[in-house]
Amino acid sequence: MSVRCVGYCYSAVQPVHSACKLEIIKTLEDYEYIKEGDIIIGGVVTVNALAHHFDYKKTGKHLLCYKPSPQNYKYLLEFIYLISEFNNNLYFSQNLTLGYHIYDSCGDVFKAQRSILQILSGLKDPIPNYSCVGKRNIVGFIGDLTSETTIPIAHILSVLGYSQISYGATDPFLSDRATFPYFFRTVQSKKGQYFALTQLLKYFGWTWVGIITTNDINGDRAHQLLTTYLSMEGICIEFTIKITNADIYTQTRVYKEIIQQTSTSVVIFCGTVNLETAEKLQKLSDIFSEKTFIFTSDLMYYSYLIYYALGLFNGSVIISQNIAYFNEDNLRLRQFLDSVHPSKQPDDKLLEAIWMKHHACIPENTSVSFVHELIYSQHLRICTGVERLTDIETFIDLFYTRNMVIAVHTLILVSSQMHYLQNKLNKHSSVINFKHQFYHLLKKLQYPFEGQFLKSFNENGELVSPYHITYLYFTSTQYINETKIGMYTPWAPSDQKLSITWDAIKWKMNKIPRAQCSDNCLPGFRKAVRPGAPSCCYDCIQCSSGEISNVTDSENCFRCPDIEWPNNNRNLCVVKGADFLSYTSDVISGFFSSVSVFLFVLTLLILGIFIIYRDTPIVRANNRSLSFLLLVSIKLSFLSVFLFLGRPVDITCMLRNITFGITFSIAVSSLLAKTIMVCVAFKATKPGSSWRKWVGVKLSYSVVLFCSSIQIIICMTWLAISPPFQELDLHTYPGTIIIQCNEGSAIGFYSVIGYMGLLAAVSFVLAFLARTLPDSFNEAKYITFSMLLFCSVWITMIPAYLSTKGKTTVCVEIFAILTSSAGLLFCIFLPKCYRILFRPEINTKSHLLVNKIC
């Protein structure tokens, strides 16, 4: 194929009268494809895998492209096929004919730049900013495959205002809209790929990985970007190997020493992907045979390289975009590919090269030059004519990307829209307006056809699509097989972005690769980074008391809520156990209840006896009314024990101390009144004593009423100002909630106890002084003993009360109540009951008088 020169030059920006010539590299063979049309789409694609520069003194500098890739040639055929399909469809074309002008860049930067200038100027030796083929309506460009060739193309086209769609470049630099406003791509940048990769690593728990990259600027930039994303997700790098141009045997020895000292089983490849890289990796495949490699989508454009290093790719994971299996493509494209043959395309030099390289034969009517003999040193036979492009093993690849198809569809769709708008407005646009109109339509494009991608370019000019996660493995016949094991969807909800099918994975050695510096810290433990070690190398320390961790590899433990406490494994907060004197779960509650009921019944019996024998001298001798009042108060004291049992609530907290305080005050007041009456009665027996007027029930009732009223006033004041209430003690005992009564006002509580102690002390002193008075029924000595017991119990109760917590404190109070009440009952009434029941002969008035006379 050749370029037609019209004979005059046209400047794309402004006319220039003087001829300008740019010295550029001449090529030994330009792989060029031209089809004229109303609208021209330029294209720079990579088909040949390698390019070699060499000099001849006579002819100057030359570029030799060789080792064409059948897979990449298929992208070129898709380009040509889709344009042809559009032109042949009268309904869609609408009297619009699309043309193209395509060059093979051979993956070479200078060749790619030169190709763009050749398309724009229409000359084999291009003149920048001039066109020698008339005003061709070139609306945009497709290309290139790699970032190395795409970036310089984008610089040129951005200056000239031409839209460009790449079908493979992933460099993040191309997302800079200020520098490349006219650049679009049907893939996402490496940033999106590496983010998806880190999510995959996190999903499998791989936090300790190795990296292999290339020793060039692309490898350095990819390694820096990958390292950034890995560190953001807490993933550490154990080692980094850079593939250099040094002696391969020296490299193998050095790399082997590195690998033997590493523990990770997962290695990530980043950097430049080409045939040279694959050949170097192939020589290192034995070293990495037990490692699981992860590759990004850059490899998909060179997936035939898998066959150069089968051992390396066995058990590897590949993350790629827009994957389509070849047998799922439409039938007409398959028929078109089957029909491609050198006999039908005699001018297609790329097709001839592929035939010689992959079929090892020379097509008919092909002149073999010394270059062919240099490249294909093996003997080349004459082709039989039955060879097919689709028979080449690497042509029908495991999978291929639909990025070229999407890119061509995009340009076709925008071109037809622009043509429709121009016809509707019935006006003709200049080339400058033409390409800018195309750019604005491209920016606003909404894809009408279905596919697993967003329906328009994002703000960075990228077509966002899901990442397919594919697993490669050997079959028993040493044939590479692939299986889709998952997908990462960028726009899905955070918990649904990554989906993995575990059953589809056939791991090496039938177990998931290990890529951890330290074992996972189970729930209940936290990670503690080792001094001087990476963050992924840590020790597991059990959470402290009161703290838990409920996830694996927790950075920190956290405290449970106040009402909860860690379980034994410290991985779950459970509700704290309630601690109070329960009726059902505490034996001591049953004991206290039984003792209280027994003493209550005993008090009732004694009260009954006193009621029955109320007219006997022994009952009447010491004011039977006070005895009845004392028995009733003791009986209520025994019943008040039940206010201290069971789960405390606000009402029981208010009643318990108030009840026993008032009942004890009434009891002690009764004893005080009895003691006073004994003293008054003794003094009133003397002739002419003035104490006679105090003998009677009025004095005793007044003493009881006065002394009890003071206690009642104290209790009411306490309740009015700061009453007791239920309190949850969450901190005294770990894992236990003490349900207790807060006294509200400590002054109120100690005032009640203090006043009761004051009454007991006064009663004790008076009873002690009156114990020797001559009276056969003198109770003073019994009151003395009872008050001595009462005071002893409550004096020892105070420090015990202050030094205990929870239900132990309640037990101390109950014990003090039962002991002091029982002391009053036994010391005061049991001797009288004994005389009433068992010594009736002394329960007579005559016996009383005899004792008095004596």
Number of C-alpha atoms within 10 A of each C-alpha: 12 12 15 12 15 11 9 10 21 17 18 16 11 9 11 12 9 6 8 12 10 9 9 14 15 18 16 13 12 21 21 21 19 19 15 13 16 13 20 22 26 24 27 29 28 26 26 24 19 19 16 11 14 9 10 8 6 6 8 10 15 16 20 18 25 21 18 21 25 27 22 22 20 19 23 22 16 19 21 18 18 16 21 15 14 20 19 12 11 12 9 14 18 13 14 17 20 21 21 20 23 25 25 25 31 27 25 22 19 16 24 26 21 24 30 26 23 23 27 23 24 24 19 18 17 23 23 17 18 25 25 21 19 16 13 17 19 23 25 23 28 24 30 28 25 24 24 19 24 29 22 16 25 30 17 15 21 18 12 15 20 23 26 29 29 28 28 25 25 26 19 17 13 24 20 13 14 9 14 23 22 25 28 30 28 27 28 27 21 21 17 15 21 21 18 24 24 20 18 20 20 15 13 13 15 21 27 26 25 22 20 19 23 21 15 14 12 18 20 17 16 23 21 12 16 22 16 15 18 23 14 12 14 14 24 22 19 19 16 16 17 18 19 14 11 8 8 15 11 10 19 17 12 12 17 15 12 13 17 9 9 13 15 22 21 24 23 22 21 26 22 23 21 18 16 14 16 21 14 18 21 20 16 21 20 15 18 20 17 17 25 23 23 22 20 22 24 25 20 24 22 20 21 22 22 20 16 18 19 19 23 24 28 27 26 22 24 23 26 24 28 21 19 15 13 16 10 8 11 9 10 11 15 14 10 12 17 14 13 15 19 25 14 9 11 15 16 16 17 23 20 21 23 23 23 20 21 18 19 17 21 23 25 14 9 14 9 11 8 9 12 15 12 9 13 16 9 11 10 17 12 13 15 10 13 8 16 15 23 17 13 16 14 19 20 18 16 19 18 23 21 20 23 27 17 19 24 22 18 17 22 20 20 23 25 20 16 19 20 16 12 14 11 9 9 9 8 10 12 10 16 16 13 18 21 18 16 20 22 14 16 23 17 12 16 15 16 9 7 8 11 12 18 17 16 17 20 14 12 18 24 22 21 24 21 24 26 20 27 22 23 22 22 16 11 7 6 11 12 18 13 21 15 16 18 20 21 24 20 19 13 11 9 9 7 11 15 20 15 16 10 9 7 14 22 17 16 16 9 8 9 13 18 19 25 21 21 14 14 17 21 19 20 26 28 27 24 18 15 12 9 7 9 16 17 21 19 20 16 19 14 20 22 15 12 19 22 27 27 18 16 15 19 20 15 13 23 15 16 17 15 14 18 20 25 25 17 10 16 22 21 19 21 16 17 19 14 17 17 21 26 18 16 9 10 12 12 13 19 16 11 20 18 12 15 23 17 13 20 21 14 14 22 16 12 19 21 13 15 23 13 10 17 16 12 16 19 25 22 15 17 18 17 20 16 20 21 19 17 25 25 18 22 29 24 19 25 27 19 23 24 18 20 25 22 15 17 21 16 15 13 21 22 23 17 19 21 23 20 23 26 24 25 27 28 28 28 31 28 28 32 28 24 26 30 20 20 26 20 18 18 18 16 17 11 11 8 8 10 10 15 16 10 14 16 13 15 9 16 24 16 13 20 22 15 14 21 24 15 15 23 20 13 20 22 14 13 23 17 9 10 14 21 25 17 19 18 16 20 19 12 11 12 14 21 19 24 22 20 25 23 17 20 19 15 13 13 21 19 13 17 25 19 14 17 25 20 15 21 25 18 16 27 27 17 19 28 19 15 21 20 11 15 13 19 16 18 22 24 28 20 19 28 25 18 26 29 19 20 24 19 13 18 21 13 12 17 15 10 15 16 9 9 13 15 19 18 15 18 20 20 17 20 21 16 20 25 23 17 24 24 23 20 25 21 16 19 23 21 13 13 20 18 11 15 20 12 11 11 12 11 15 20 12 13 12 14 17 12 10 13 12 9 8
